[in-house]
């Protein structure tokens, strides 16, 4: 019998402000995406276990394409394994819109298909259920 939490997917979207540009060409450092992975992992833990949990480790991180100020990012987290207190999550950060300043100060476009910028696998941990409590005691997902 499989755990119904496996396959849960949570999606966040975020505009990357120009104040986060760190390098020439309005590039943003890779840690920006990792911070977003932490945010979406927190929501995953709340939904699966009723607790914010703690990020324990990354198993693999790949920076595949640049993230720039003016981008709109879509960050996706999918639960792939549920242990007693640990959860393995696959992450993907996609650029769904990108600023095009060469066309005008506020010009931008939707990227179709989105550009996969960062992927990772991570492990989070949550507290043990209280004695007599069950992991399924949190409210059901919609």
Secondary structure, DSSP 8 states (H G I E B T S, - for coil): ---TTTT-EEEEEEE--GGG--BGGGB--THHHHHHHHHHHHHHHHHHHSS--EEEEEEEEEE-S--BTT-EEEEEEEEEEE-SSEEEEEEEEEEEEEE-GGG-TT-EEEEEEEEEEEEEEEEEE-----TT--GGGS----
